[in-house]
Amino acid sequence: MNEAILATFVFWSTFVFTIGPYWIGIMSAAKDTSFAVLYKNFLIYCLVSWFPLNAILGFIVGTVGNLHEGIYTGLYFAGAMVIFYLAYQTAQSRDGTGKGLDFNWKMMALVSWSSPKVWTTIPAGFLAATYTSNLYLNIVLFFLIGMPLFLFGVYFWGMIGRQGARLAKGKIAWVNAGLLAGFGVYLLYRGFLLVQGV
C-alpha cells in the first residue's frame, strides 16, 4: 500500500508543479485577491467538480479493469504509453502551456470537464490506486492523497503571483517530465508483475 501511495503522490505532483491554466489563473488572481477567496473557490471546485470527475474516471477504470484480467493488465501498459507521451510533450514545452483562465470555481470546472488531458491522464493515474480491495474507498483515497499537494499548490503559485516572480519554465518542464516518466516506469513495473502473475 505504501508503494501505491508514493506513486499516487508522484502522479499528483505532476499536476501541482505543471504551469498550466489553473496555476496561471491563480498567479494572476493572487495579485488582487486574498488567499481566503482563492481557497474558497478552489475548495468549491474540488467539491462540485474535481472529486466527481475523479470518481467517474476511477469508476470507469475500475469497472473496465474488472471485466477481464487481460484488460486490467493491458490498462497498465496503455497508461504507461499515455504518461510517456505526456512526459515527452512536457519536456518539449518551453512556453508555460498557454494562457491562464479567470480564476473562479465555475471556470475551473468547465476547463476540467472539457480537457482531453484530464480524461486521458487521470485514468492512467488511477491505476496506482491499489490501496484496498474496495473500488469506492480507492477512489476516495486517490483523491485525498492529492489534496494536500493541491492546497499547497494554491499557496505556492499564489505567492509567486504576488511576488511577480519570473519562472525558469524550461527547468520546471524538465522536472515535470521526469516525474511523469517515473510514474510511467511504475505503471510498466506493475504491468510486468501482473504478466508474471506476481
VOBA-1610 file (N, C-alpha, C; in pm, whole numbers, padded with zeros to 5 digits, always signed):
BEGIN
Met+00083-00121+00000Met+00000+00000+00000Met+00086+00126+00000Asn+00198+00123+00075Asn+00286+00240+00079Asn+00340+00273-00060Glu+00368+00169-00138Glu+00418+00189-00275Glu+00313+00261-00359Ala+00187+00220-00345Ala+00079+00282-00421Ala+00058+00428-00379Ile+00070+00455-00250Ile+00055+00593-00201Ile+00166+00681-00257Leu+00290+00630-00254Leu+00403+00708-00308Leu+00384+00734-00457Ala+00339+00632-00532Ala+00317+00650-00676Ala+00209+00754-00701Thr+00102+00751-00622Thr-00005+00849-00636Thr+00045+00989-00604Phe+00129+00998-00502Phe+00187+01127-00462Phe+00270+01185-00577Val+00350+01101-00640Val+00431+01145-00755Val+00339+01188-00869Phe+00234+01111-00894Phe+00140+01144-01001Phe+00076+01280-00978Trp+00023+01304-00859Trp-00043+01432-00831Trp+00057+01547-00831Ser+00182+01519-00798Ser+00285+01623-00801Ser+00301+01681-00941Thr+00282+01596-01042Thr+00295+01646-01180Thr+00185+01748-01212Phe+00070+01734-01149Phe-00038+01830-01170Phe-00007+01961-01098Val+00045+01949-00977Val+00067+02068-00894Val+00181+02153-00949Phe+00284+02091-01001Phe+00402+02167-01043Phe+00412+02186-01194Thr+00301+02166-01264Thr+00294+02198-01406Thr+00234+02337-01421Ile+00300+02423-01496Ile+00249+02560-01513Ile+00138+02556-01618Gly+00017+02527-01571Gly-00098+02519-01660Gly-00194+02634-01636Pro-00308+02633-01705Pro-00405+02742-01694Pro-00454+02768-01551Tyr-00469+02661-01471Tyr-00517+02680-01334Tyr-00420+02765-01253Trp-00295+02724-01258Trp-00196+02792-01175Trp-00165+02931-01230Ile-00168+02948-01361Ile-00151+03081-01418Ile-00268+03170-01375Gly-00388+03112-01372Gly-00505+03185-01323Gly-00490+03227-01178Ile-00437+03137-01096Ile-00415+03170-00954Ile-00310+03278-00941Met-00201+03266-01018Met-00096+03369-01010Met-00151+03506-01047Ser-00235+03510-01149Ser-00293+03639-01191Ser-00390+03692-01087Ala-00475+03603-01034Ala-00577+03645-00937Ala-00516+03684-00804Ala-00404+03621-00767Ala-00345+03642-00634Ala-00300+03786-00611Lys-00273+03858-00719Lys-00227+03997-00704Lys-00333+04085-00640Asp-00461+04054-00667Asp-00571+04138-00618Asp-00672+04061-00534Thr-00641+03937-00499Thr-00737+03853-00430Thr-00674+03793-00305Ser-00749+03785-00196Ser-00698+03726-00072Ser-00689+03574-00087Phe-00604+03514-00006Phe-00593+03368-00009Phe-00722+03303+00036Ala-00797+03370+00124Ala-00926+03315+00168Ala-01018+03296+00049Val-01023+03392-00042Val-01108+03383-00160Val-01054+03278-00257Leu-00922+03273-00273Leu-00862+03172-00360Leu-00896+03031-00312Tyr-00878+03009-00182Tyr-00905+02876-00127Tyr-01054+02844-00131Lys-01138+02944-00108Lys-01283+02921-00113Lys-01323+02871-00251Asn-01277+02939-00358Asn-01309+02896-00494Asn-01251+02759-00524Phe-01128+02736-00478Phe-01064+02609-00506Phe-01137+02494-00437Leu-01179+02512-00312Leu-01247+02406-00239Leu-01387+02380-00295Ile-01457+02484-00337Ile-01587+02464-00403Ile-01568+02384-00531Tyr-01466+02421-00608Tyr-01434+02350-00731Tyr-01405+02202-00703Cys-01327+02174-00599Cys-01294+02035-00565Cys-01421+01957-00530Leu-01510+02020-00455Leu-01631+01952-00409Leu-01730+01926-00521Val-01756+02026-00604Val-01862+02012-00705Val-01811+01964-00842Ser-01678+01964-00863Ser-01628+01927-00995Ser-01512+01828-00992Trp-01405+01860-00922Trp-01284+01779-00929Trp-01304+01640-00870Phe-01369+01631-00753Phe-01394+01498-00695Phe-01491+01417-00780Pro-01606+01474-00823Pro-01694+01395-00910Pro-01626+01346-01038Leu-01542+01430-01098Leu-01472+01390-01219Leu-01376+01275-01190Asn-01301+01286-01079Asn-01211+01177-01038Asn-01289+01049-01010Ala-01405+01063-00944Ala-01486+00946-00909Ala-01537+00875-01034Ile-01584+00951-01132Ile-01635+00892-01256Ile-01523+00819-01329Leu-01409+00884-01343Leu-01297+00821-01415Leu-01244+00700-01340Gly-01236+00711-01207Gly-01192+00596-01127Gly-01288+00479-01139Phe-01418+00507-01140Phe-01519+00402-01153Phe-01508+00335-01290Ile-01486+00414-01394Ile-01472+00358-01529Ile-01351+00265-01536Val-01237+00313-01485Val-01115+00231-01487Val-01135+00104-01406Gly-01193+00118-01286Gly-01214+00000-01201Gly-01310-00099-01264Thr-01416-00049-01326Thr-01516-00136-01387Thr-01460-00207-01510Val-01395-00131-01598Val-01336-00191-01719Val-01227-00290-01681Gly-01145-00253-01583Gly-01037-00342-01539Gly-01087-00473-01483Asn-01206-00472-01423Asn-01262-00594-01364Asn-01331-00684-01466Leu-01345-00639-01590Leu-01411-00722-01691Leu-01330-00847-01723His-01197-00831-01727His-01110-00944-01762His-00969-00912-01713Glu-00900-01011-01666Glu-00764-00989-01614Glu-00670-00934-01720Gly-00688-00979-01845Gly-00604-00930-01954Gly-00628-00783-01982Ile-00755-00740-01973Ile-00786-00598-01992Ile-00720-00515-01883Tyr-00731-00563-01759Tyr-00672-00491-01646Tyr-00521-00476-01663Thr-00455-00583-01704Thr-00311-00578-01726Thr-00279-00483-01841Gly-00358-00490-01948Gly-00335-00402-02063Gly-00349-00256-02030Leu-00437-00223-01934Leu-00454-00084-01894Leu-00324-00025-01839Tyr-00244-00106-01770Tyr-00117-00057-01716Tyr-00021-00018-01830Phe-00015-00101-01932Phe+00075-00071-02044Phe+00024+00047-02127Ala-00108+00051-02147Ala-00166+00165-02219Ala-00147+00293-02140Gly-00168+00286-02008Gly-00148+00403-01922Gly-00004+00452-01925Ala+00090+00357-01925Ala+00232+00394-01930Ala+00264+00467-02059Met+00208+00420-02171Met+00233+00485-02300Met+00177+00628-02302Val+00057+00646-02244Val-00001+00781-02234Val+00089+00871-02152Ile+00136+00821-02038Ile+00221+00902-01948Ile+00355+00934-02015Phe+00415+00837-02083Phe+00542+00864-02151Phe+00524+00969-02261Tyr+00412+00962-02332Tyr+00385+01062-02435Tyr+00370+01202-02372Leu+00299+01209-02261Leu+00285+01337-02192Leu+00419+01387-02139Ala+00503+01293-02092Ala+00636+01332-02045Ala+00717+01393-02159Tyr+00708+01332-02276Tyr+00778+01384-02394Tyr+00727+01524-02429Gln+00594+01540-02434Gln+00536+01670-02465Gln+00578+01775-02362Thr+00579+01735-02235Thr+00616+01828-02128Thr+00761+01871-02143Ala+00849+01777-02173Ala+00991+01809-02189Ala+01014+01904-02306Gln+00929+01896-02409Gln+00943+01982-02527Gln+00886+02122-02505Ser+00797+02137-02404Ser+00731+02267-02385Ser+00823+02364-02316Arg+00818+02489-02360Arg+00903+02592-02301Arg+00826+02722-02276Asp+00696+02721-02308Asp+00623+02847-02303Asp+00522+02858-02190Gly+00524+02762-02096Gly+00433+02772-01983Gly+00294+02720-02011Thr+00273+02646-02117Thr+00148+02580-02153Thr+00030+02674-02171Gly+00053+02791-02224Gly-00059+02876-02265Gly-00101+02978-02162Lys-00216+03042-02190Lys-00263+03150-02103Lys-00345+03096-01988Gly-00362+03177-01887Gly-00441+03139-01772Gly-00588+03161-01797Leu-00669+03124-01697Leu-00812+03143-01705Leu-00856+03234-01592Asp-00978+03286-01603Asp-01032+03365-01493Asp-01054+03271-01376Phe-00988+03300-01265Phe-00988+03204-01155Phe-01116+03214-01072Asn-01208+03122-01100Asn-01326+03101-01016Asn-01367+02955-01035Trp-01444+02902-00944Trp-01472+02759-00946Trp-01551+02716-01069Lys-01636+02802-01122Lys-01715+02765-01240Lys-01626+02749-01363Met-01534+02844-01381Met-01443+02837-01496Met-01351+02716-01485Met-01300+02691-01363Met-01214+02575-01344Met-01287+02446-01375Ala-01414+02437-01334Ala-01493+02318-01360Ala-01513+02298-01510Leu-01544+02406-01580Leu-01565+02398-01725Leu-01440+02348-01795Val-01325+02401-01757Val-01200+02361-01821Val-01167+02215-01789Ser-01188+02173-01665Ser-01158+02034-01627Ser-01240+01934-01707Trp-01370+01960-01715Trp-01459+01864-01781Trp-01441+01864-01933Ser-01382+01967-01987Ser-01364+01973-02133Ser-01219+01947-02176Ser-01132+01914-02081Ser-00990+01895-02112Ser-00959+01751-02150Pro-00914+01726-02274Pro-00874+01589-02313Pro-00760+01536-02226Lys-00672+01626-02183Lys-00559+01583-02099Lys-00609+01522-01969Val-00709+01582-01908Val-00765+01529-01783Val-00825+01391-01807Trp-00900+01376-01916Trp-00969+01250-01944Trp-00875+01138-01982Thr-00755+01170-02027Thr-00657+01065-02060Thr-00558+01040-01948Thr-00527+01144-01869Thr-00425+01131-01766Thr-00478+01071-01636Ile-00594+01117-01589Ile-00648+01068-01462Ile-00668+00916-01463Pro-00725+00857-01571Pro-00737+00711-01570Pro-00603+00640-01553Ala-00499+00691-01618Ala-00366+00631-01601Ala-00320+00645-01457Gly-00344+00761-01397Gly-00306+00783-01257Gly-00380+00692-01162Phe-00508+00667-01192Phe-00589+00585-01103Phe-00541+00440-01095Leu-00464+00396-01193Leu-00410+00260-01190Leu-00319+00238-01068Ala-00268+00347-01012Ala-00186+00335-00891Ala-00271+00315-00766Ala-00402+00337-00778Ala-00491+00335-00661Ala-00528+00193-00620Thr-00427+00118-00580Thr-00448-00021-00536Thr-00428-00032-00385Tyr-00488+00060-00312Tyr-00468+00067-00167Tyr-00546-00042-00095Thr-00667-00067-00139Thr-00754-00167-00076Thr-00822-00247-00187Ser-00906-00343-00147Ser-00983-00420-00245Ser-01116-00354-00278Asn-01146-00240-00216Asn-01273-00171-00235Asn-01255-00055-00333Leu-01322-00062-00448Leu-01309+00040-00552Leu-01346+00178-00501Tyr-01456+00188-00428Tyr-01505+00319-00384Tyr-01409+00383-00283Leu-01354+00301-00195Leu-01256+00352-00099Leu-01129+00396-00172Asn-01090+00321-00274Asn-00972+00358-00353Asn-00992+00492-00423Ile-01113+00516-00474Ile-01143+00644-00540Ile-01127+00759-00442Val-01182+00743-00321Val-01173+00849-00220Val-01028+00871-00178Leu-00953+00763-00155Leu-00813+00777-00114Leu-00728+00840-00224Phe-00752+00800-00348Phe-00680+00858-00461Phe-00696+01010-00463Phe-00818+01054-00443Phe-00847+01198-00441Phe-00782+01265-00319Leu-00798+01204-00201Leu-00749+01267-00078Leu-00597+01276-00072Ile-00527+01181-00130Ile-00380+01186-00130Ile-00332+01310-00204Gly-00406+01350-00307Gly-00367+01468-00384Gly-00402+01600-00317Met-00500+01600-00226Met-00549+01727-00171Met-00442+01810-00099Pro-00358+01753-00012Pro-00254+01837+00050Pro-00163+01902-00054Leu-00130+01828-00160Leu-00046+01884-00266Leu-00116+01999-00337Phe-00244+01982-00368Phe-00318+02087-00437Phe-00337+02210-00348Leu-00362+02188-00220Leu-00375+02301-00127Leu-00244+02377-00117Phe-00132+02303-00117Phe-00002+02368-00120Phe+00017+02443-00251Gly-00030+02383-00362Gly-00016+02446-00493Gly-00083+02582-00500Val-00202+02595-00438Val-00271+02724-00437Val-00184+02828-00368Tyr-00124+02791-00255Tyr-00038+02885-00183Tyr+00089+02915-00261Phe+00153+02809-00312Phe+00280+02823-00384Phe+00266+02915-00506Trp+00168+02884-00594Trp+00151+02965-00714Trp+00094+03102-00682Gly+00012+03110-00577Gly-00040+03240-00534Gly+00071+03332-00486Met+00166+03277-00411Met+00278+03359-00362Met+00368+03402-00477Ile+00388+03314-00574Ile+00468+03352-00691Ile+00400+03466-00765Gly+00268+03455-00780Gly+00194+03561-00847Gly+00203+03694-00773Arg+00196+03689-00642Arg+00204+03812-00563Arg+00342+03876-00570Gln+00443+03793-00580Gln+00579+03845-00588Gln+00616+03887-00729Gly+00535+03847-00826Gly+00568+03877-00966Gly+00695+03809-01010Ala+00722+03691-00951Ala+00847+03621-00981Ala+00846+03562-01120Arg+00961+03565-01183Arg+00977+03500-01313Arg+01018+03356-01290Leu+00969+03268-01376Leu+00994+03126-01358Leu+01087+03072-01465Ala+01170+02976-01425Ala+01254+02905-01521Ala+01169+02794-01582Lys+01086+02832-01679Lys+00985+02739-01731Lys+01047+02614-01792Gly+01160+02630-01858Gly+01225+02514-01916Gly+01266+02413-01811Lys+01323+02463-01700Lys+01366+02372-01593Lys+01247+02305-01527Ile+01138+02382-01506Ile+01019+02322-01447Ile+00962+02216-01540Ala+00966+02241-01670Ala+00918+02143-01767Ala+00997+02013-01756Trp+01127+02023-01739Trp+01209+01902-01728Trp+01181+01827-01598Val+01158+01900-01490Val+01123+01835-01362Val+00993+01758-01377Asn+00893+01822-01438Asn+00764+01755-01457Asn+00775+01636-01550Ala+00855+01651-01655Ala+00875+01538-01746Ala+00937+01421-01672Gly+01031+01451-01581Gly+01094+01346-01501Gly+00996+01277-01408Leu+00908+01356-01344Leu+00805+01298-01257Leu+00710+01208-01336Leu+00668+01256-01453Leu+00580+01177-01537Leu+00648+01047-01582Ala+00773+01058-01626Ala+00845+00940-01671Ala+00859+00839-01557Gly+00887+00888-01436Gly+00897+00799-01321Gly+00766+00726-01295Phe+00655+00798-01309Phe+00526+00734-01289Phe+00498+00633-01401Gly+00539+00665-01524Gly+00524+00572-01635Gly+00602+00443-01610Val+00722+00455-01556Val+00802+00337-01523Val+00731+00253-01417Tyr+00670+00319-01320Tyr+00595+00247-01216Tyr+00480+00167-01279Leu+00407+00227-01374Leu+00297+00156-01439Leu+00349+00035-01517Leu+00461+00051-01586Leu+00520-00063-01658Leu+00560-00173-01560Tyr+00621-00133-01449Tyr+00661-00229-01346Tyr+00542-00308-01295Arg+00431-00239-01263Arg+00311-00306-01216Arg+00253-00397-01324Gly+00257-00352-01448Gly+00207-00433-01558Gly+00286-00561-01575Phe+00419-00552-01567Phe+00503-00671-01581Phe+00482-00768-01465Leu+00459-00715-01345Leu+00430-00801-01232Leu+00301-00880-01255Leu+00200-00813-01313Leu+00074-00882-01342Leu+00094-00990-01449Val+00174-00960-01551Val+00202-01057-01657Val+00269-01181-01598Gln+00361-01159-01504Gln+00433-01270-01442Gln+00352-01340-01333Gly+00236-01283-01303Gly+00149-01345-01201Gly+00199-01325-01060Val+00275-01216-01038Val+00329-01188-00904Val+00224-01112-00823
//
